[in-house]
Amino acid sequence: MAFANTGPMPIQEGFRNQRLTVVPRRVVVETCSRQVTRRLMVTDTGYYPAAADHLMERPSGIAETVLIVCTTGTGWANVAGTQHRIGASMALVVPSGTPHAYGASADNPWTIWWCHLRGTDLPELIAEIGASATRPVVPIRRLDRAVAMLDEIVTTLERDHSPASLTGTAGAAWKLLTQIVVDRAMPLPGDPLQRAMAYLAERLDSTVRVADLASLVGVSPSHLSALFRHATGGGVLAHHTALRMAQARNLLDTTDATVAAIAREVGYPDPFYFSRHFKRMHEASPSEYRNRAKG
């Protein structure tokens, strides 16, 4: 397989203000045998600012999955024979065993945070992100969150490679990956799903017709329903009901308002219907829920 010819030989260190730590392979083997960290662990991690001439080539891949988050600048990657561009607020995910090469662009070299990952749960997490050897580049919606978690990983492993530190970085890596999943499912500001969700959140005291909401945000009712199912696991009305019930629980927990008043507040003129609906969802009437010990 041919990789892009970018000139310089591979550089693994030497960037000004870089940070880099590699867990010894003996420690990696030991950590992979422990109950928690065998599911996910960080084996290598670092931070390369303005990484001019950065180049890495691995024609046979490696045992770990590579995760690179670009914060500024641009870079490129050749993964399984296909070329990709990586810019700011993008992540490169290279599954284990996949031939690859990557590096900084010549005119605007990237700044990256990166880590190598192992674990039995990793394939499922990568699939949830939507990454694969054929689609290795994914957007990062909340770059600040991703950088904060990667900084935590780097800082922890710079200190030591103790079992506690490796467990802590496994948790941070899990949070990083699942946050990418959540961010990808949630709508961008101003898109039809975000506007529909905002509209529903502002109208907890009334019912909303799907057709009217779809017309308001400029999509068909079927498309809007599909967007909600992808983001929430349920339909438009199910999401609206969940918001109304969340408000009802909040009022039951934090006020002494009557059940009838709370029912009206969340759009149920008939308090008996509200109570039946509430009990179906919570296996307790509103009064029983209010009297439960919590916390």
C-alpha angles and dihedrals in degrees: 000000000000122000127200112276104231098164112236125086118252114290119200100169142011103083114139111259092002123158122210137167131172121194110227111255091236089058091046091056091049093047093050088059095057120098098242104030095044085073094055135352140161113235101175133010142168153147123242115187119202088346101198113192092009109162133164125179124186109168092182099037123231137263092256132068111246119222119186123178116197115210101175138000124022140275140176137231135195108204120179090341099311124109121228136181120223122198138170116313091020130114129210114213117188114184118225116276094021117131110240150154130193141172149155122286114252098232100039110018116205130247109219144182112203145174139180117227139199132179147114092255095049098091091056093047092050090049090052090052088056095239127136140150089276094044105032099151119080131172122250108218097186106036092172092060093046093050092047091055094044090049088053090051094049094044093049095049092044087062098051145317097239121146089254093053092047090050090049093051090047088058092048091049090050090051091048094052096043091047089057088052092050094045092051091053095050121081126255117245111277098014119124095260094050092048091047092050091049091049092052092047090055094050106053091135096062143043121255128207115227092222092053093048092048090052091049093055095038105249136102119268091245093051092048091050090050091051091052093047091052094047102037108017091242142063133276096268092044089056092048091049091050090053092049092049091048089055090047091053090048092052092046090051100043107030139045092227115142120257089247092054092048090048090056091046091059097042105268111123090183110065092195091056089047091051092050091048092046092050093050090055100039104027087234135078117248090258092049090048092050092051096049118111108248135186 
